[in-house]
Amino acid sequence: MSILSLFVVIPALMLLGLWLSKSLNQVRGVMVAGSSCLLALSIWLTISFIQMRAGGNTDEMLFTYSIPWFKPLNIAYSVGVDGISVVMLLLSSIIVFTGTFASWRLKPLTKEYFLWFTLLSTGVYGFFITTDMFTMFMFYEVALIPMYLLIGVWGSGHKEYSAMKLTLMLMGGSALLILGILGIYFGSGATTMNVLEIAQMHNIPVELQKVFFPFVFIGFGVLGALFPFHTWSPDGHASAPTAVSMLHAGVLMKLGGYGCFRIAMFLLPEAAHELAWIFLILTTISVVYGALSACVQTDLKYINAYSSVSHCGLVLFALLMMTKTSCTGAILQMLSHGLMTALFFALIGMIYGRTHTRDVRQLGGLMKIMPFLSVGYVVAGLANLGLPGFSGFVAEMTIFVGSFENSDLFHRTATIIACTSIVVTAVYILRVVGKILYGKVADPHYETLTDATWDERVAVCCLIFCVAGLGIAPLWASDVIDNALVPILDHINNVSAIAAI
């Protein structure tokens, strides 16, 4: 069995350990031990992957393993990773690890909360390691279902409404997705649901591709906050507890971009080229609309939620540009946004836990009272607006440079419009930082508040280290991603070129 299966086995053992736990300390111990093992495993996997590539291993997928699961539909438990999967697993393990410490003092029903949180992370890990379409869809659903309870029970504000809205919209996307997956399977006449084997056959008629491409792309795009299917995202983020917002925005939304690229564009390349202009328009709207919407919000979580709509829109935007540079930027953006938005949501949750408000108009002077959290918020803001030296700059510059490589008027116009989001992002980030952190203390009660506790400092410091580390030394990540992109983009572009002839 492949070592990748440990990404499913360890969370399963964590679920068993949580179920058997009798005290809060035991629950915390299980979570710390399990999330630490997953983080160590993902770091080891990343290092091993880099070494294997440096040693000349050119296999499209590494650490592969497959065993039949349901023979009537040729469904198998097939796993394997390329550079994209590796960095997504690393991102997921970092968010789960820091989310554990961000939820350290969560009450009530702490044990039950961590059970659902771990089940959610199990779905995420399983999604990124599998190469079988149906198994991937199964893990996708495992990742979505716990969100309803995590928000509906442990959330805040209009939590029941937000949980139901999120669940209904994402399940609607799943319905489109399963239709698209079945269309690919039966349309290709394949005897397998393995993504790589179906891609090698590349015998799905173009007419069928045009029918099923929107199903798959929109199905995954709903989770990636594709306009106009994004409306669940701000409400869901605003009501979710801190660590759930971190995992949801930091990792779960990345399943959307990953699926759009790995299944929709990879398996339906002709349709991707012919229909890309429609979704480019929608993603350009997402990028600009999300940034403008964040400007007019007064709730810190809503500001970050709409910012996530904009930044996740950039991921899909860059993938649809279909140049090597833009797609590299898209994956870097998934990694960068996952880290910095997790940092943002963690800090917002910590500030809210002390001030009991997220309203920008009621906050002020926090730098004097809680300097550690305030400095962390400044770092997150600077990363979000793309300051050089942080991950956001590397990702966004790569996206825009790669997008501008397309020399036609339509693509360059879309790129210029999307670039305006940089200015808008700077406006709302600097406005919020200036309002809530500096000036006079808004409420005398705030003078009695304390700064971050040790567990909160662990989460914040880890995320700041990662955001700054990726910004200062991005080459290792871009090299790993580039190696994975070459065969995928070659397939997408070569098959489309042959079809055009």
C-alpha positions as CSV (number, residue, x, y, z in Angstrom):
1,M,0.0,0.0,0.0
2,S,1.2,3.5,-0.9
3,I,2.5,5.7,1.9
4,L,-0.1,8.2,0.7
5,S,-2.8,6.1,2.3
6,L,-1.5,7.4,5.7
7,F,-3.2,10.7,4.8
8,V,-6.5,8.8,5.2
9,V,-5.4,6.3,7.9
10,I,-4.1,8.9,10.4
11,P,-7.3,11.0,10.4
12,A,-9.3,7.8,10.8
13,L,-7.2,6.9,13.8
14,M,-7.7,10.4,15.1
15,L,-11.5,9.9,14.8
16,L,-11.2,6.7,16.8
17,G,-9.0,8.4,19.4
18,L,-11.3,11.4,19.7
19,W,-14.3,9.0,20.1
20,L,-12.6,7.2,23.0
21,S,-11.3,10.3,24.7
22,K,-12.8,11.0,28.1
23,S,-11.4,14.4,28.9
24,L,-10.6,17.8,27.2
25,N,-6.9,17.2,27.6
26,Q,-7.2,13.8,25.9
27,V,-9.1,15.4,23.0
28,R,-6.4,18.1,22.7
29,G,-3.7,15.5,22.9
30,V,-5.2,13.4,20.1
31,M,-5.6,16.5,17.8
32,V,-2.0,17.7,18.4
33,A,-0.5,14.3,17.9
34,G,-2.5,13.6,14.8
35,S,-2.1,17.0,13.1
36,S,1.6,17.0,14.0
37,C,2.0,13.5,12.3
38,L,0.2,14.7,9.2
39,L,2.4,17.9,9.0
40,A,5.6,15.8,9.4
41,L,4.3,13.4,6.8
42,S,3.6,16.1,4.3
43,I,7.0,17.7,4.9
44,W,8.7,14.4,4.4
45,L,6.6,13.8,1.2
46,T,7.6,17.2,-0.2
47,I,11.3,16.6,0.4
48,S,11.1,13.1,-1.0
49,F,9.2,14.3,-4.0
50,I,11.8,17.0,-4.7
51,Q,14.7,14.5,-4.3
52,M,13.0,11.9,-6.6
53,R,12.5,14.6,-9.3
54,A,16.1,15.7,-8.9
55,G,17.2,12.1,-9.2
56,G,15.7,11.9,-12.7
57,N,12.3,10.3,-12.0
58,T,10.0,11.6,-14.7
59,D,6.9,9.5,-13.9
60,E,3.8,11.7,-14.2
61,M,2.6,10.5,-10.8
62,L,4.7,9.2,-7.9
63,F,3.9,7.0,-4.9
64,T,1.1,5.4,-7.0
65,Y,-1.1,2.5,-5.8
66,S,-4.3,1.1,-7.1
67,I,-6.7,-1.6,-6.0
68,P,-10.2,-2.4,-7.5
69,W,-13.0,-1.2,-5.3
70,F,-16.3,-1.5,-7.3
71,K,-15.7,-3.6,-10.5
72,P,-19.1,-3.1,-12.2
73,L,-18.3,0.6,-12.7
74,N,-14.5,0.1,-12.8
75,I,-14.1,2.2,-9.6
76,A,-10.7,1.8,-7.9
77,Y,-8.9,3.1,-4.9
78,S,-6.1,4.7,-6.9
79,V,-3.7,7.2,-5.4
80,G,-0.7,9.2,-6.6
81,V,0.7,12.6,-6.4
82,D,2.4,15.1,-8.7
83,G,3.8,18.5,-7.7
84,I,0.4,20.2,-7.5
85,S,-0.9,17.5,-5.2
86,V,2.2,17.7,-3.0
87,V,1.9,21.4,-2.3
88,M,-1.8,21.1,-1.7
89,L,-1.2,18.3,0.9
90,L,1.4,20.5,2.5
91,L,-1.0,23.4,2.7
92,S,-3.7,21.3,4.1
93,S,-1.5,19.9,6.9
94,I,-0.3,23.4,7.9
95,I,-3.9,24.7,8.1
96,V,-5.1,21.6,10.1
97,F,-2.2,21.9,12.5
98,T,-2.6,25.7,13.1
99,G,-6.4,25.3,13.2
100,T,-6.0,22.8,16.1
101,F,-4.3,25.5,18.2
102,A,-6.7,28.2,17.0
103,S,-9.5,26.0,18.4
104,W,-7.7,25.1,21.6
105,R,-10.1,26.8,24.0
106,L,-13.3,26.2,22.0
107,K,-16.4,25.3,24.0
108,P,-18.9,23.7,24.3
109,L,-18.9,20.2,22.8
110,T,-15.2,20.3,22.1
111,K,-14.9,16.6,21.4
112,E,-17.8,16.6,18.9
113,Y,-16.4,19.7,17.2
114,F,-13.0,18.1,16.6
115,L,-14.6,14.9,15.4
116,W,-16.4,16.8,12.6
117,F,-13.3,19.0,12.0
118,T,-11.2,15.8,11.5
119,L,-13.7,14.2,9.2
120,L,-13.7,17.4,7.1
121,S,-9.9,17.2,6.9
122,T,-10.1,13.5,6.0
123,G,-12.1,14.4,2.9
124,V,-9.6,17.1,1.9
125,Y,-6.6,14.8,2.2
126,G,-8.3,12.0,0.3
127,F,-9.3,14.3,-2.5
128,F,-5.8,15.5,-3.1
129,I,-4.2,12.0,-3.2
130,T,-6.7,10.1,-5.4
131,T,-6.5,9.7,-9.1
132,D,-9.9,8.0,-9.6
133,M,-12.7,10.3,-10.5
134,F,-15.4,8.6,-8.4
135,T,-13.2,8.2,-5.4
136,M,-12.2,11.8,-5.7
137,F,-15.9,12.8,-5.8
138,M,-16.5,10.6,-2.7
139,F,-13.8,12.4,-0.7
140,Y,-15.1,15.7,-2.1
141,E,-18.5,15.0,-0.5
142,V,-16.9,13.9,2.8
143,A,-15.2,17.3,2.9
144,L,-18.5,19.2,2.3
145,I,-21.0,17.5,4.5
146,P,-19.4,18.3,7.9
147,M,-19.6,22.0,7.1
148,Y,-23.3,22.1,7.8
149,L,-22.9,21.0,11.4
150,L,-19.7,22.9,12.1
151,I,-21.3,26.1,11.1
152,G,-24.9,25.3,12.3
153,V,-23.8,24.2,15.8
154,W,-20.6,26.1,16.6
155,G,-21.0,29.1,14.4
156,S,-22.2,32.6,15.2
157,G,-24.7,35.1,13.8
158,H,-27.2,33.8,11.4
159,K,-25.5,30.4,11.5
160,E,-28.5,28.2,10.6
161,Y,-29.3,30.2,7.6
162,S,-25.6,30.4,6.5
163,A,-25.1,26.6,7.0
164,M,-28.2,25.7,5.0
165,K,-27.4,28.2,2.2
166,L,-23.8,26.8,2.0
167,T,-25.0,23.2,2.0
168,L,-27.7,23.7,-0.6
169,M,-25.5,25.6,-3.1
170,L,-22.5,23.2,-2.7
171,M,-24.8,20.2,-3.0
172,G,-26.2,21.8,-6.2
173,G,-22.7,22.0,-7.5
174,S,-22.1,18.4,-6.6
175,A,-25.2,17.4,-8.6
176,L,-23.8,19.0,-11.6
177,L,-20.4,17.4,-10.9
178,I,-21.7,13.9,-10.7
179,L,-23.5,14.4,-14.0
180,G,-20.3,15.6,-15.6
181,I,-18.2,12.8,-14.2
182,L,-20.6,10.2,-15.5
183,G,-20.7,12.0,-18.9
184,I,-16.9,11.8,-19.1
185,Y,-16.9,8.1,-18.1
186,F,-19.6,6.9,-20.5
187,G,-18.7,9.4,-23.2
188,S,-15.1,8.2,-23.3
189,G,-16.1,4.5,-23.4
190,A,-13.4,4.0,-20.8
191,T,-13.0,0.8,-18.7
192,T,-11.6,2.8,-15.9
193,M,-12.3,6.0,-13.9
194,N,-8.6,6.8,-13.5
195,V,-8.0,10.4,-14.6
196,L,-4.6,9.6,-16.2
197,E,-5.9,6.6,-18.2
198,I,-8.9,8.5,-19.5
199,A,-6.7,11.5,-20.5
200,Q,-4.4,9.1,-22.5
201,M,-7.4,7.8,-24.4
202,H,-8.6,11.4,-25.3
203,N,-11.4,10.0,-27.4
204,I,-14.4,11.9,-26.0
205,P,-16.2,13.6,-29.0
206,V,-15.9,17.4,-29.0
207,E,-19.7,17.7,-29.0
208,L,-20.0,15.7,-25.8
209,Q,-17.1,17.7,-24.3
210,K,-19.0,20.9,-24.9
211,V,-22.0,19.5,-23.1
212,F,-20.2,18.2,-20.0
213,F,-17.5,20.8,-19.6
214,P,-19.8,23.4,-18.1
215,F,-21.2,20.7,-15.7
216,V,-17.8,19.8,-14.3
217,F,-16.3,23.4,-14.4
218,I,-19.4,24.9,-12.7
219,G,-19.7,22.0,-10.3
220,F,-16.2,22.6,-9.0
221,G,-16.4,26.3,-9.6
222,V,-19.2,26.7,-7.1
223,L,-16.7,25.7,-4.4
224,G,-14.1,28.0,-6.0
225,A,-16.5,31.0,-5.6
226,L,-17.1,31.4,-9.3
227,F,-19.4,34.3,-10.1
228,P,-22.5,34.2,-9.8
229,F,-22.4,31.0,-7.7
230,H,-20.3,32.6,-4.9
231,T,-23.0,34.0,-2.7
232,W,-22.8,31.1,-0.1
233,S,-19.1,32.0,0.6
234,P,-19.4,35.4,2.5
235,D,-22.3,34.1,4.7
236,G,-20.6,30.8,5.4
237,H,-17.3,32.4,6.3
238,A,-18.9,35.0,8.5
239,S,-20.8,32.4,10.6
240,A,-18.2,29.7,10.8
241,P,-16.0,29.2,13.9
242,T,-12.4,30.4,13.5
243,A,-10.7,27.1,12.6
244,V,-13.5,26.1,10.2
245,S,-13.1,29.5,8.4
246,M,-9.4,28.8,8.2
247,L,-9.8,25.3,6.7
248,H,-12.7,26.3,4.5
249,A,-11.1,29.4,2.9
250,G,-7.6,28.1,3.2
251,V,-8.1,24.6,1.8
252,L,-11.6,23.6,0.9
253,M,-12.1,26.4,-1.7
254,K,-8.9,25.1,-3.3
255,L,-10.7,21.9,-4.1
256,G,-12.7,23.9,-6.6
257,G,-9.7,25.2,-8.6
258,Y,-7.9,21.9,-8.3
259,G,-10.9,20.0,-9.7
260,C,-11.5,22.5,-12.5
261,F,-7.9,22.0,-13.7
262,R,-7.4,18.3,-12.9
263,I,-10.7,17.0,-14.4
264,A,-12.6,19.6,-16.4
265,M,-9.7,21.1,-18.4
266,F,-7.4,18.0,-18.4
267,L,-10.1,15.5,-19.6
268,L,-12.1,17.9,-21.8
269,P,-9.4,19.9,-23.4
270,E,-11.1,20.9,-26.7
271,A,-14.1,22.2,-24.8
272,A,-11.8,24.0,-22.4
273,H,-10.3,25.9,-25.3
274,E,-13.6,26.7,-27.0
275,L,-15.6,27.7,-23.9
276,A,-12.8,29.3,-21.9
277,W,-13.8,32.8,-23.0
278,I,-17.2,32.5,-21.2
279,F,-15.7,31.5,-17.9
280,L,-12.9,34.0,-18.3
281,I,-15.6,36.7,-18.3
282,L,-17.1,35.3,-15.2
283,T,-13.8,34.9,-13.3
284,T,-12.8,38.5,-14.3
285,I,-16.1,39.6,-12.7
286,S,-15.3,37.5,-9.6
287,V,-11.9,39.2,-9.2
288,V,-13.1,42.8,-9.5
289,Y,-16.5,42.3,-7.9
290,G,-15.0,40.5,-4.8
291,A,-12.5,43.3,-4.3
292,L,-15.1,46.1,-4.7
293,S,-17.5,44.3,-2.4
294,A,-14.8,44.0,0.3
295,C,-14.4,47.8,0.2
296,V,-18.0,48.5,1.4
297,Q,-18.1,45.9,4.2
298,T,-17.9,46.8,7.9
299,D,-17.6,43.3,9.3
300,L,-14.0,41.9,9.4
301,K,-15.1,38.4,8.4
302,Y,-17.2,39.7,5.4
303,I,-14.2,41.8,4.3
304,N,-12.0,38.8,4.2
305,A,-14.7,36.6,2.7
306,Y,-15.2,38.9,-0.2
307,S,-11.4,39.2,-0.5
308,S,-11.3,35.4,-0.8
309,V,-13.9,35.6,-3.7
310,S,-11.5,37.9,-5.5
311,H,-8.4,35.9,-4.8
312,C,-10.0,32.5,-5.6
313,G,-11.4,34.1,-8.8
314,L,-7.8,34.9,-9.7
315,V,-7.0,31.1,-9.5
316,L,-9.6,30.1,-12.0
317,F,-8.8,33.2,-14.1
318,A,-5.1,32.2,-14.4
319,L,-5.9,28.5,-15.1
320,L,-8.2,29.5,-18.0
321,M,-5.4,31.6,-19.5
322,M,-3.7,28.2,-20.1
323,T,-0.1,29.4,-20.3
324,K,2.6,27.7,-18.2
325,T,3.4,30.9,-16.3
326,S,-0.2,31.7,-15.5
327,C,-1.0,28.2,-14.4
328,T,2.1,28.2,-12.2
329,G,0.8,31.5,-10.7
330,A,-2.6,29.9,-10.2
331,I,-1.2,27.1,-8.0
332,L,1.1,29.5,-6.2
333,Q,-2.0,31.6,-5.6
334,M,-3.9,28.6,-4.1
335,L,-0.9,28.0,-1.8
336,S,-0.5,31.7,-0.9
337,H,-4.1,32.5,-0.4
338,G,-4.6,29.4,1.7
339,L,-1.9,30.6,4.1
340,M,-2.7,34.3,4.3
341,T,-6.5,33.9,4.5
342,A,-6.1,31.3,7.3
343,L,-3.9,33.8,9.1
344,F,-6.5,36.5,8.6
345,F,-9.4,34.4,9.9
346,A,-7.3,33.2,12.8
347,L,-6.6,36.8,13.8
348,I,-10.1,37.9,13.3
349,G,-11.4,35.1,15.5
350,M,-8.9,36.0,18.2
351,I,-9.8,39.7,18.1
352,Y,-13.5,38.9,18.2
353,G,-13.1,36.5,21.1
354,R,-11.8,39.5,23.1
355,T,-13.8,42.4,21.8
356,H,-17.0,40.5,21.0
357,T,-17.4,42.5,17.8
358,R,-16.2,42.3,14.2
359,D,-17.6,45.7,13.3
360,V,-14.8,48.0,12.0
361,R,-16.6,51.0,13.2
362,Q,-16.5,49.8,16.8
363,L,-12.8,48.9,16.8
364,G,-9.8,51.2,17.2
365,G,-6.4,51.5,19.0
366,L,-5.8,47.7,19.2
367,M,-2.1,48.1,18.6
368,K,-1.7,49.5,22.1
369,I,-3.7,46.7,23.8
370,M,-2.8,43.6,21.8
371,P,0.4,44.3,19.9
372,F,1.1,40.7,18.9
373,L,-2.2,40.2,17.3
374,S,-2.1,43.6,15.7
375,V,1.3,43.0,14.1
376,G,0.1,39.7,12.8
377,Y,-2.9,41.5,11.3
378,V,-0.6,44.0,9.6
379,V,1.5,41.1,8.1
380,A,-1.6,39.4,6.8
381,G,-2.8,42.6,5.3
382,L,0.5,43.4,3.6
383,A,0.6,39.8,2.2
384,N,-3.0,40.2,1.0
385,L,-2.3,43.4,-0.9
386,G,0.7,41.8,-2.6
387,L,3.7,43.5,-0.9
388,P,7.0,42.2,-2.2
389,G,8.6,39.7,0.2
390,F,5.3,38.0,0.9
391,S,3.6,35.1,-0.9
392,G,0.9,37.2,-2.4
393,F,3.3,39.2,-4.5
394,V,4.9,36.1,-6.0
395,A,1.6,34.5,-6.9
396,E,-0.1,37.6,-8.3
397,M,2.8,38.8,-10.4
398,T,3.2,35.3,-11.9
399,I,-0.5,35.2,-12.7
400,F,-0.6,38.6,-14.4
401,V,2.7,38.1,-16.3
402,G,1.6,34.7,-17.5
403,S,-1.9,36.0,-18.5
404,F,-0.4,38.8,-20.5
405,E,1.6,36.3,-22.5
406,N,-1.6,35.7,-24.5
407,S,-1.2,38.3,-27.3
408,D,-4.8,38.7,-28.4
409,L,-7.0,41.7,-27.4
410,F,-9.5,39.8,-25.4
411,H,-7.1,38.1,-23.0
412,R,-5.0,41.2,-22.5
413,T,-8.1,43.3,-21.8
414,A,-9.3,40.8,-19.3
415,T,-5.8,40.8,-17.6
416,I,-5.8,44.6,-17.4
417,I,-9.3,44.6,-15.8
418,A,-8.2,41.9,-13.3
419,C,-5.1,43.9,-12.4
420,T,-7.3,46.7,-11.1
421,S,-8.1,44.5,-8.2
422,I,-4.6,45.1,-6.8
423,V,-5.4,48.8,-6.3
424,V,-8.8,48.1,-4.8
425,T,-7.3,45.5,-2.4
426,A,-4.8,48.0,-1.2
427,V,-7.6,50.4,-0.5
428,Y,-9.7,48.2,1.8
429,I,-6.7,46.6,3.5
430,L,-5.0,49.9,4.5
431,R,-8.4,51.4,5.5
432,V,-9.2,48.5,7.9
433,V,-5.6,48.4,9.3
434,G,-5.6,52.1,10.0
435,K,-9.1,52.1,11.5
436,I,-8.9,49.1,13.9
437,L,-5.2,49.1,14.9
438,Y,-4.3,52.8,15.3
439,G,-5.7,56.0,16.7
440,K,-7.6,56.2,20.0
441,V,-8.9,53.2,21.8
442,A,-12.5,52.9,20.6
443,D,-13.9,51.5,23.9
444,P,-12.5,52.0,27.4
445,H,-13.4,48.3,28.1
446,Y,-10.8,47.3,25.6
447,E,-8.1,48.6,27.9
448,T,-8.6,45.5,30.1
449,L,-8.1,43.0,27.3
450,T,-5.2,40.7,27.0
451,D,-2.9,39.8,24.1
452,A,-2.5,36.4,22.5
453,T,-2.2,33.3,24.6
454,W,0.5,30.7,23.9
455,D,-1.7,28.5,21.7
456,E,-2.8,31.4,19.6
457,R,0.9,32.5,19.2
458,V,1.8,29.0,17.9
459,A,-0.9,29.2,15.2
460,V,-0.1,32.8,14.2
461,C,3.7,32.4,14.1
462,C,3.5,29.2,12.0
463,L,1.3,30.9,9.4
464,I,3.4,34.1,9.3
465,F,6.6,32.0,8.9
466,C,5.0,30.2,5.9
467,V,3.6,33.4,4.3
468,A,7.0,35.1,4.6
469,G,8.9,32.0,3.7
470,L,7.0,31.4,0.4
471,G,7.5,35.1,-0.5
472,I,11.2,35.1,0.2
473,A,12.0,31.7,-1.3
474,P,9.4,30.7,-3.8
475,L,11.6,28.8,-6.3
476,W,11.3,25.4,-4.6
477,A,7.5,25.6,-4.9
478,S,7.4,27.0,-8.5
479,D,9.9,24.2,-9.6
480,V,7.7,21.5,-8.0
481,I,4.6,23.0,-9.6
482,D,6.2,23.5,-13.1
483,N,7.2,19.8,-13.3
484,A,3.6,18.8,-12.8
485,L,2.1,21.4,-15.2
486,V,4.2,20.4,-18.2
487,P,2.4,17.1,-19.0
488,I,-1.0,18.5,-18.2
489,L,-0.6,21.6,-20.3
490,D,1.0,19.6,-23.1
491,H,-2.0,17.4,-23.2
492,I,-4.5,20.2,-23.1
493,N,-2.8,22.2,-25.8
494,N,-1.7,19.4,-28.0
495,V,-5.0,17.6,-28.1
496,S,-6.7,20.9,-28.9
497,A,-4.2,21.6,-31.7
498,I,-4.8,18.2,-33.3
499,A,-8.6,18.7,-33.0
500,A,-8.3,22.1,-34.7
501,I,-6.4,20.5,-37.6
